[in-house]
């Protein structure tokens, strides 16, 4: 478990130190390119003409996908380096800002039809303000797609983590040769559900998808069963309710 001082070190500019490596890794990496992104696009369906906000957009790969599908897109990230890369990718095709999901967002009420929080919330201990802000900027009936580390991961990989408590776990990742330590806040499925409801959302779908059928076979894990399905992320489609 990380100490309070270690947790404090994971500030937004920490991601600036490996933004380029993270982007290179995810261009063709299993978990982002072939798992998270296709599943999010499937959950969204037809987005032509819809106004979509990507919260924690990173270097903008999902925004690029959505723009090609006819959406009007905006995104923000707390890392200036990530936004620099997103601007290089998208140019003027997206409204991009440096902003922090834990603070009031720089958008008007009901400015968007859909919003995404993909692999973002699990870095935060408190979901109340981020979810409330995302609800504020969505129209009634709008959708929020949330993707986080699966709550079943701790019982399988980190048995010392108490499933029923919201607790941090320090994890090491390799991004194209750059070693980074990230703090993931795990919480139970019921805790997630309660947070969504308190912020004004209703769960319309929960998904644990397979990877894209186009995934290169060499990227798939070795498995005695179906290698295209594994406990990785959990996907929520939420509806903003009045």
URPETA-V689869 format. One record per residue. PHI is phi as a letter, one per 20 degrees, with the letter a starting at -180 (* if undefined). OMEGA is omega in whole degrees, -180 to 180 (999 if undefined). D_CENTER is the distance of its C-alpha to the mean C-alpha in whole Angstrom. Layout:
phi: (PHI,PHI)
omega: (OMEGA,OMEGA)
d_center: (D_CENTER,D_CENTER)
//
This chain:
phi: (*,f,f,f,f,f,f,f,f,e,e,g,f,g,f,f,f,c,g,f,f,f,f,f,f,e,f,c,f,g,f,e,f,d,c,f,f,f,f,f,f,f,f,f,m,f,d,g,n,e,e,c,d,d,e,m,f,l,e,n,f,f,f,f,g,f,f,f,e,n,e,e,d,b,b,b,b,f,e,g,f,f,f,g,f,f,f,f,f,d,l,e,f,b,e,d,c,e,b,d,f,e,d,g,e,e,c,f,g,l,e,c,e,c,b,c,c,d,l,c,f,f,e,d,f,d,e,f,f,g,f,f,f,f,f,f,e,e,f,f,n,f,d,c,e,d,c,c,g,f,f,e,f,g,g,e,d,c,f,f,e,f,g,e,d,e,c,e,c,e,c,d,c,d,d,l,n,e,e,c,d,d,d,d,e,e,b,f,f,f,f,f,g,f,f,f,f,f,e,n,d,c,f,d,b,c,c,c,f,f,f,g,f,e,f,g,f,f,e,f,f,f,b,e,d,f,f,e,c,b,e,c,d,d,d,d,d,d,d,f,d,f)
omega: (177,174,178,-180,178,178,-178,-178,-177,178,-177,-177,174,-179,175,-175,-180,-178,-179,180,179,-180,179,-179,-174,179,179,-180,-177,-168,180,-175,-170,-177,-175,-175,178,-179,178,180,177,179,-179,-178,-178,-178,-177,177,-178,177,-173,177,175,-179,-173,-169,-177,-179,169,-180,178,177,178,177,-176,178,179,180,173,179,170,-166,174,179,176,176,179,180,177,180,178,179,175,179,178,178,176,-179,-168,-177,180,-176,-180,174,-174,-178,167,-178,-176,-178,179,-179,175,-176,-176,-180,178,173,174,-178,-173,174,-179,174,179,170,-171,179,-179,-172,-177,172,-174,176,-174,-180,-169,-179,179,-180,178,178,177,176,-178,-174,179,172,174,-175,178,-175,171,175,-180,175,179,173,-176,-179,178,-178,-179,179,-179,-171,-175,-175,178,179,180,-176,-172,176,174,-171,178,174,-178,-176,-179,180,175,178,179,178,178,-180,-179,176,-179,177,178,175,178,175,-177,177,180,177,176,-178,179,178,179,-178,-179,-178,178,178,173,180,177,177,169,-176,173,-166,167,175,178,176,179,-178,175,-174,-178,178,-176,179,174,-175,175,178,-177,-178,-179,-180,-179,177,180,179,170,-172,178,166,-177,176,176,-177,-178,999)
d_center: (22,22,24,24,25,22,19,21,20,17,17,15,18,17,14,17,19,17,15,18,18,14,14,17,16,13,16,17,15,15,12,10,13,14,12,9,10,13,12,10,13,15,14,14,18,20,18,22,23,19,18,14,12,9,8,7,8,9,13,12,12,10,13,15,15,15,18,20,20,21,19,19,16,15,12,12,11,13,14,17,17,14,15,19,17,16,19,21,19,19,22,23,21,18,18,17,17,16,15,14,12,14,17,18,17,19,19,22,22,21,20,17,18,14,11,7,4,2,2,4,7,8,10,11,15,15,13,16,16,13,13,16,16,13,16,19,17,17,20,22,21,18,14,11,9,6,5,6,9,12,15,17,17,19,22,22,21,21,24,25,22,23,21,22,21,18,18,17,17,18,17,18,16,18,17,20,22,21,20,18,17,14,14,12,13,14,15,17,16,19,18,14,17,19,16,15,19,20,18,19,17,18,17,18,16,15,14,15,15,17,16,18,21,22,20,23,25,25,21,21,22,26,26,29,27,25,23,20,19,18,16,13,10,10,9,11,12,14,17,18,21,24)
//
